[in-house]
Amino acid sequence: MKNSTQKQKNRPDSMFKCIGIFSSTLLLAASATYIYSPTFSSNAAESSEVEIKLNVSSVIGISTSTDSLNLEANVGSFTSGSIDIDVSTNSQYGYTLTLEDGDNDSSMVHTNTAVSDVLTSTFTGAKTSATMADNTWGFSLDGTSFYNVPTLGSPVALKRTTSPVSTSYDTTSVNFGAKVGATLTAGTYADTVKFTAFVNGIDGNPENGTSVGNPGEVSYGPSTMQGFRCSDTYNVGDSFTLTDARDGNTYTVKKLLDGQCWMTDNLRLGKSTPMTLTSSDSDVASNFELPAAITTLVNNNFTSNNVNIAETYIDSTYGGYYNWLAATAGEGTTSLDSRTTVEHSICPKGWRLPKGYTDGDFWQLYYDYYPSAEQMMDVPNFKYGGFIYAGQIAGNGQGSYARYWSATNTNSSYASSLYFTDNDAMPANSYPKYYAHSVRCIAR
């Protein structure tokens, strides 16, 4: 694979790139069996066969032809330039290369913060140099049709292969173009883009996720929550480490005794700024804005007055706490009929909230792992995070008991949840919707 540091770099005062690397350790595993028998037979021959296995893990590497791309343009004109992305992998199912912005704003902004002018990248469909609007920018794979740069957490697939790279590396050229309006303030505008390459398939299983298609179609790999599928080939106890493409948080996932794949970490989705969850990366039917996470608890957080306002709080130890409206991505309103199970949630795409009540998912786990609280804490790894009410962790709950939201409504004021302590468990208990509970998700 080419070393990007050996190539000439352009001026670093415009658009920059980021590199995403996914690799696994090369594992050489050999096993042999030695059979000893103290009994000998005369005039006879005996033999024993030994199977020798060599397991080679999939690895992947990525580099770019430059650390920065400098574009020059006069007002009222279009300009473009390209970057080469080199990928190498030994995966028999190939790799997928994606592109996304470095943050939640895909605008190119002036390096002088006093200048408010920007070049946006929010248009839809394909544009040419002639049809692109003033003060916009985008990317292209053929140098002619340009598409908007998606924000962080909503990557677009640039290429998806189906076999190992036959040479030392495979190169993809990506063009970036900008249309400069006649009134744009002079100076340097910059943004960061992120390229990520991941191998297709998990431990020899064929690819998970969609085909590449045209730019604009999102494709997630099996190393992400969004690309994972709970396969029948997995055994109870099999575990995985997956990344939520929305914010980069990493979670452990395990196939439990009920035959389903559960998160074994508490969801901790939430940032200091609002997050727009879309159906491309989240378990939502339409866009849902998760409000900025509360950083300091005060008396008016998570109270009965806020039952129709989504709220979330992030704890460094116990993860996210969400009222039911937030956990259900706005579907858990007070107008739901009794015993209604909502369809959507703030879980990643391809995941859902557990169902409540006696026919629900928590109930099954109760019979699988309880009455031993130690098992509930050890295998599903539930945590004694308590709950939040009126701006505080109620009843010194952290370290004493656990509460987790389900997707099942009880009535206009209550929803079903899992509750347990070291000596008691209620898999179908109901609590006020304005309480803030922890969240676990199940693969669909």
N, C-alpha and C positions, 0 to 999 in steps of 0.2 A: 504493500500500500504506500502511496506517495506520502512524503512528509511535507506538510503544509509550510513548515518553516523554511524549506529549501526554495520556495517560490517567491518571486518578487512581490512585495506588498505595496498596495497603493496607499494613498493618503488616508489616514484613519479618522477623517473629520466628517464622514457622512453616514452611510448605513452599515451597520455591523451585523455579525452573525454569531450564533451560539452553536455549540456542538453537543449533541446528546449521544451518549455511548451506553449500549447494553451489552454486557458480556457475561459469560459464565465460565467457571474454572474448568480447565482441561483436566479431566479425571480419568486416570488409568486404573482400572480395577480388575484384578485377576484372582481367581479362586481355584483351589485344587483340593482334592480329597485323597487322603492316603489310607488305604484299607489294609489292615493287618489281620491275618488269620493265623492262629497258632496250630491249626490242623493241616497236615500235609498228606496228600494222597500219592501213593507210589505209581509210577508209570502213567502219570496224568499231567495235563497242562491246564492252567486256569488263567484268565485274563480279567482285567477290570478297566472300564473306560472312564476317563476323566474329562469333563467339559471345561474348557478354558474360555473365559469371556473377557473381552476388552471393551469397555464403555468409553466412548469419546463424546464429550459434551460439545454442544453448539457454541461457537464464539462469533463475535461480530466486532467490526471496527469501522470508524468513520472519520474522515478528515475533509477539509475544504481547501480550495486552491488559494484562498487569501483570507486574512483576518478582517478585512474591511473592503467595501466596494465604494469607490468614489465616482459619483455621477456629476457631470457638468451640464448646465442648461441655461439658455437665455429665457427671459420672460416671453410667454406666448408660444413656447416650443415643447416638443416631446423629446425625452432622452432615455436611454436604456443601457444596461450593461449586464454581464453574466458572471456567475460563480459556478465552479465545478465542484460537485460533491462526490467523493470517492468512498465506496463501501466494499468491504471484504467480509465474507462469511463462509463457513463450511457446512451450514445447515442444508440438509437435503431438500427442505421445503422452501429455501430461498429467504428473502428478506422483504421488508416494507420500509420505505423511506417517506417520512412525513415532514411537513412544514407548518409552522405556526409562529405568531408573533411572540416576542419575549415577555409580554405582559398583557393586561386586559385592554389596552388601548393600542390599536394598530396605526395610529397617526404618526407621521414624521413631524417632529416639533423642532422649532428653532433652538439652536444651542445657546442663544441669548434668551433667558427666561422672560425677559421684559417684552419680547415679541410674541404676540398672541396668534399670528398666522400659523396654520398647519396644512399638511397634505394628508387627506384622509384616505382610507382604504376600506370603505363600507359599501361599495357598489355591488350590484348583483349581476350575474351572467358574465359573458365574455365581452371584453372591450378591445378595440384596436387603438393604435396611436391616433387615428382620426376621430374615433368615437369616445375616447376617454375624456371625461369632464376635466375642466381646469382644476388644478390643485388636488389631484388624486394620484395614487400610485398603486402598483400591483405587481404580480409575478406572472411569468409565462414559461411554458416548457418548449414552445416552438418559436418564440420570438415575435409572434404575431398576435395570438389571442392572450389577453391579460386578464387575470382574475384577482379578486380582493385577497388580501393577506388575512387569514383568520386569527382571532385573538387566542391568547394562551388558554389551553384546555380544550380547544376545538380544532385539532390539527387536520390538515388536508393531506391525503395520500398522493405523493408524487409518483411513486413507482412501487409495484409489487411483483416480485419474481417468484418462480416456482422451483428453482434448483440452485445448487451451490454456485458460487462465482467461479467460473472456469479459469480465469486469470487471477493475477494478484489482487486486482480490485476492479469494480464496476463503476463507471463514471456517469453521472447525470448532470447536465448543464441546466441551470435555472436562471432565467432572465428576470431582471427587475427594471420596471419602467415608470417614469413619472411625467405627468403633464403639468407644466408650469403656467399659471395664469398671469395675465399682464399686470396685475396689481399686487402680486406676491412680494412681500418684503425681501430684499436681497439678504444673503447670508447662507449659513449652513443649516440644513435640516437633517435630522438623524432619527433612526429607530433601530431596534434590535430584532432579528429574526432567529428562529431556532429550528435546526434540522435534527431529526431523530431517526435512527435506523434500529429496527428490532427484528429478531429472527422470527420466522413463521413456524408455529407448532411448538408443543411442549413435550419434551422427552420422547420424540418420535411420533407424536400424534400429529395428523395433518393440520393445516392452518385453521385458525379460528378467526372469524371476522368476515368482512365483506371483501369483494374484489375491488381493485383500484378504481376503474371507471374513469370518468373525466375529473379534472381538478374541481374541487368543491365537494366531492364525496369523501366523507370522513371514514377512515379505516383504523381500527385499533387492534393492536397485537395482543397476544395471550399474556404478556407480562403486565397488562393493565387490567384494572377492575372492569373496564368497559369491554375488553376483548375476551375475558375469561368465560368459559362455559363449563358447567358442572357435568362432566362426562360420566357415563355409566361405567367406563373403564377404570375410574378412580375407586380406590378402596376406602372404607371407613378408616379415618385416621390420617389419610393423605393430606398434606398441608402445602400451601403455596404462599409466596410473598408477592403481592401485587401492588401496583401504583395507581392511585386515582388520577386520571389525566386532567381533572379539573383544577387541582391545586398542588399536585406532586406528593401528597401524603401517601405513605406506604402502610399497607395493612397485611396481617396474616389472615389466611383463609383456610378452613379445614372442613373435610367431609365428616359429618357427625353421624351418630347412630340412627338418626331418622332418614339417612340417605341423601340429605341435602347439604349443600356447601354453604357454610355460614362464615361471616366475618367473625374472627375471634379477637378483634380489637374494637373499641368503641369508635364510632364515626366522629371525626373532628373537622368536618367541613365548616368553614367560616373564616372570613378575613376582616381586616380593619375597615374595609370598604365593602359596599354592597356587591353581591355576586349575582349575575344573571344566569340562571340554570336553563339550558335548552334541551330539547329532546335528542340532540346529537350526542350529548354526554351524560345526561341525567334521566332519572326515572320520572319524567314529567310529560304531560300531554301537550303543554304549551309553555312559553317562557314564564319562569317564576323568579322574582327577585328576592333572594335571601338577603335580609338586611345585614348591615355591618354587625359583626359580633360584638357583644358587650364585653368590655375589658374590665370594668369596675362595677361590682354589684351595688346597687342602691335600692332604697326601699320601694320604689315604684317599678322595679323590674319584676316580670313574671307575677303579676297580680291579677285578680279577677277583672280589673278594669281593662286588661290588655288581651282578653280572650280572643278578640278579632284582629290582633296585631301579631305577626310572626316575630318571635324573639329567639336569639341564640346566645349562648355564652360558652367560651372555650377555656377549658382548664388544662394546665400543662400535664397533669397526672391522669385525669379521668376522661379527657377528651371533651366532646361537645355535649352541651345540655340544650334541649330544644323544647319549646312548648309544642302542643300537638298540631297547631296550625302550621308551624314551621316544619315539623317532621313530615307532615303530609303534603308539603309544597303547596299550601293554600287550599287544599281540598277538604281539610278537616274543619268545616264551618259548623256553627251551632244549628244550622237548619237540616242537618242530616237525620234520616230516619234511624230509629233504634236498631242496633245490631247491624249497621251498615259497614261494610269493609271498603275503604277507599282504594282506588286503583293505583295511585301514584304517590311519590315520596321524594325526599331529597337524596335518596340512595343513588349510586352511580347507575348509568344506563345498563340494563341487563340484570339489575338487582331490585329488591323490593323490601318493604317492611314486613315483619312476621305477622301472620293472622292471629287474632286474639280469641278468647273464649275456649270452651271445652273441645271444640273441633279444630283448634288452631295450632300453630307451630310451636308456641311456647308450651302448650299443654303436652305435646308429644315429647319435648325435651324434658319436661318435668318427670315423665314416666321413664325416660331413658337414663337420666342422670341423678334424679333425686330419689330418696330423701338425703343423700349425701351431699351437703353443701360443698364439701371439699371437691367432689366431682364437678359440681356446677362451676366452681371457681377454677378448677384445673383444666378440664377438657374444653368446654366452650369458652373458658377464660373470662366469664362474667366478672365484673368488678363491683366492689361495694362503694359505688359513687354517690348514693343517696339521691336527693332531688333538690331543686331550688324553688323557693317560694318567697315572695315579697323581698327579693334582693338578698337572700342569704341561703346557705346550705342548711335546709331545715333539720332540726333535731339532731345536730351533729352527725348527720347521716353518713358522711364519707368515712369509710372503714367499718361501717356497721351493717348496712343493708344496700340492696340494689333495686332500681326501678328502671324498666325499659319499655318504651312505647311499642304498641302494636299498631296495625293498620285498621283496627276494628273500633267503630264508634259504639258507645253505650247509649247515650241520649244527648240532648242538646248541650249538656254541661260536662259530661264525663266521657272518657275513652278507656278501653281495656289495656292493661299493661301487665308485665311480669314483675312480681315482687318476691324477693327472698332475703332471708337472713341466714345466720349459721344454724338456726334450729327451726325454721319455718319457711314455707314457700307457697305462693298463691299465683299460679300461672295465668289466671283470668281475673285479676283484681282490677277495679275501676278507680280512676283518679281524675280530679278536675283537669280540664284541658289546658288551663293556664299554668299548671305546674311544668317545670322543666325537667325532663327525664333524659337518660342516655338513649342511644339508638344503635341497633345492630341490623345488618341487612343480610338477606338470603339471595343467592343466585337464582334467577328465574329459570 
